[in-house]
């Protein structure tokens, strides 16, 4: 049953490809309020080397702040292409089923 929420995630930026394992989180509704792009949260122990970033404000249960997000060329999740999204670096490591990233709930419609 857990297989249905765990996905193969490939992030493409310039000539680099990052192969990650992602989990769909129905509670993750994080979006860049200025462009409307959804944010994929990546664990801080994943070594992403990217140049272009922006800061995106967020509000969670009892907290708010800003998260550093990278613009990526494209993201492929289980052979489905996503081009209008950002990759944000989480402040905390994930301890869920060995995943490297948390996928936003909006992706559920296409996966």
C-alpha positions as CSV (number, residue, x, y, z in Angstrom):
1,X,0.0,0.0,0.0
2,X,2.9,2.4,0.8
3,X,4.1,2.0,-2.8
4,X,1.2,4.1,-4.0
5,X,2.6,7.3,-2.4
6,X,6.3,6.7,-3.1
7,X,7.6,7.9,-6.4
8,X,10.8,8.0,-8.5
9,X,11.8,11.7,-8.9
10,X,14.3,13.1,-11.3
11,X,15.3,16.8,-11.1
12,X,16.9,18.3,-14.2
13,X,18.9,21.5,-14.0
14,X,21.4,22.5,-16.7
15,X,23.4,19.4,-17.4
16,X,22.8,17.8,-14.0
17,X,20.2,15.2,-13.0
18,X,19.3,14.3,-9.4
19,X,17.7,11.0,-8.8
20,X,15.5,11.0,-5.7
21,X,12.8,9.1,-4.0
22,X,9.7,11.2,-3.2
23,X,6.6,10.8,-1.1
24,X,3.3,12.5,-2.0
25,X,2.1,14.5,1.0
26,X,-1.6,15.5,0.8
27,X,-0.8,18.2,3.5
28,X,1.9,19.9,1.4
29,X,0.3,22.8,-0.3
30,X,3.3,25.0,-0.4
31,X,3.3,27.4,-3.4
32,X,5.3,30.5,-4.4
33,X,2.7,33.1,-3.8
34,X,4.1,35.3,-6.6
35,X,4.1,32.8,-9.5
36,X,1.8,30.0,-8.2
37,X,4.5,27.3,-8.7
38,X,4.2,24.4,-6.4
39,X,7.2,23.5,-4.2
40,X,8.9,20.1,-3.9
41,X,10.6,19.9,-0.4
42,X,14.0,18.3,-0.5
43,X,15.9,17.0,2.5
44,X,18.9,19.1,3.5
45,X,21.2,16.1,3.3
46,X,20.7,16.0,-0.5
47,X,23.6,17.9,-2.1
48,X,21.9,20.1,-4.7
49,X,24.3,22.3,-6.7
50,X,22.2,25.0,-8.3
51,X,22.7,28.6,-9.0
52,X,19.4,30.4,-9.4
53,X,17.2,30.5,-6.3
54,X,14.5,32.6,-4.8
55,X,13.0,32.8,-1.3
56,X,9.4,31.7,-0.8
57,X,7.4,32.6,2.2
58,X,5.4,29.9,3.9
59,X,2.9,29.3,6.7
60,X,2.7,25.9,8.4
61,X,0.7,24.6,11.4
62,X,2.2,26.9,14.1
63,X,5.0,28.5,12.2
64,X,5.9,30.7,9.3
65,X,9.1,31.8,7.6
66,X,10.9,31.7,4.3
67,X,12.4,28.7,2.4
68,X,15.2,28.8,-0.2
69,X,13.9,27.4,-3.5
70,X,15.7,26.6,-6.7
71,X,14.3,26.9,-10.2
72,X,14.8,23.7,-12.1
73,X,14.4,23.0,-15.8
74,X,12.0,20.1,-15.3
75,X,11.0,17.4,-12.9
76,X,10.0,13.9,-14.0
77,X,8.0,11.9,-11.5
78,X,7.3,8.3,-12.5
79,X,7.5,9.3,-16.2
80,X,5.2,12.3,-15.8
81,X,6.7,15.7,-16.7
82,X,6.3,18.7,-14.4
83,X,7.8,22.0,-15.5
84,X,6.1,24.7,-13.4
85,X,7.5,23.8,-10.0
86,X,10.3,24.8,-7.6
87,X,12.6,22.8,-5.3
88,X,12.8,24.0,-1.8
89,X,15.4,22.9,0.8
90,X,13.7,21.7,4.0
91,X,15.1,22.8,7.4
92,X,14.7,19.3,8.7
93,X,15.7,15.9,7.5
94,X,13.0,13.4,6.5
95,X,12.7,10.1,8.4
96,X,9.9,8.7,6.3
97,X,10.4,5.5,4.4
98,X,13.9,6.6,3.1
99,X,12.5,9.4,0.9
100,X,14.6,12.4,-0.2
101,X,11.7,14.7,-1.0
102,X,8.1,15.5,-0.3
103,X,5.8,16.1,-3.2
104,X,3.0,18.7,-3.1
105,X,-0.6,17.5,-3.0
106,X,-1.4,19.2,-6.3
107,X,0.7,16.5,-8.1
108,X,-1.7,13.8,-7.0
109,X,-4.0,14.8,-9.9
110,X,-1.4,13.8,-12.5
111,X,0.3,10.8,-10.9
